[in-house]
Amino acid sequence: MKQFAAADLTRNTGDLFEAAAVAPVAITKHRKPRFVVMSMERYETLTKPDTGCQKAYAVGQMPEDVAALFEQGLEDVIHGR
């Protein structure tokens, strides 16, 4: 991820926007990433309501319906189906 120092933003605004159009950019303060600038399209993709995107669960925290699918998948693998 590209980084820009907060102190340099006024001099490099065009470069920052150009980079953020391609991928998220970190804004650093005292050499530590503090903020992220990204395109509106990227932001909307990250914040839109769940539309069937993939999710990750710890085995013990899976919803029952997901656990049942997981168990069936394991059975299929074990039995070569």
C-alpha positions in Angstrom: 0.0 0.0 0.0 1.3 3.4 -0.9 1.9 5.8 1.9 1.9 9.6 2.1 3.0 11.6 5.1 0.3 13.9 6.5 2.8 16.8 6.4 3.3 16.4 2.7 -0.4 16.3 1.7 -0.7 19.9 0.5 2.3 19.4 -1.9 1.3 16.0 -3.1 -2.5 16.1 -3.3 -2.6 15.2 -7.0 -0.3 12.2 -6.5 -2.4 11.1 -3.5 -5.7 11.2 -5.5 -4.1 9.5 -8.5 -2.8 6.7 -6.3 -6.1 6.4 -4.4 -8.0 5.9 -7.6 -6.1 2.7 -8.2 -5.8 1.3 -4.6 -6.3 2.5 -1.0 -3.5 4.8 0.2 -2.3 5.1 3.8 -1.8 8.6 5.3 0.9 8.5 7.9 1.6 10.6 10.9 4.9 10.2 12.8 5.6 7.3 10.3 2.6 5.3 11.5 -0.4 4.7 9.2 -3.3 6.7 10.6 -5.9 7.1 7.8 -6.8 5.5 4.5 -7.9 7.3 1.4 -9.7 5.3 -1.3 -12.0 5.8 -4.3 -15.7 6.1 -3.6 -16.4 3.0 -5.6 -14.0 1.0 -3.3 -15.6 2.4 -0.2 -19.1 1.6 -1.4 -18.0 -2.0 -2.1 -16.6 -2.3 1.4 -19.6 -0.8 3.1 -22.6 -2.1 1.1 -25.0 -4.4 2.9 -24.2 -8.1 2.8 -25.2 -9.5 -0.7 -24.0 -13.0 -0.4 -20.3 -12.2 -0.2 -18.0 -14.8 1.3 -17.6 -14.8 5.1 -15.1 -16.5 7.4 -16.1 -18.1 10.7 -14.3 -19.7 13.5 -15.5 -23.3 13.6 -17.1 -22.8 17.1 -18.9 -19.6 15.9 -20.5 -20.8 12.7 -24.2 -20.4 12.4 -26.0 -23.7 12.4 -26.9 -23.6 8.7 -23.3 -22.9 7.8 -22.0 -25.7 10.1 -24.4 -28.2 8.5 -23.1 -27.3 5.0 -19.5 -27.5 6.4 -20.1 -31.0 7.9 -21.7 -32.2 4.7 -18.8 -31.0 2.7 -16.4 -32.8 5.0 -18.4 -36.0 4.6 -18.3 -35.6 0.8 -14.5 -35.3 0.9 -14.0 -38.2 3.3 -16.3 -40.5 1.2 -14.9 -39.3 -2.2 -18.2 -37.8 -3.4 
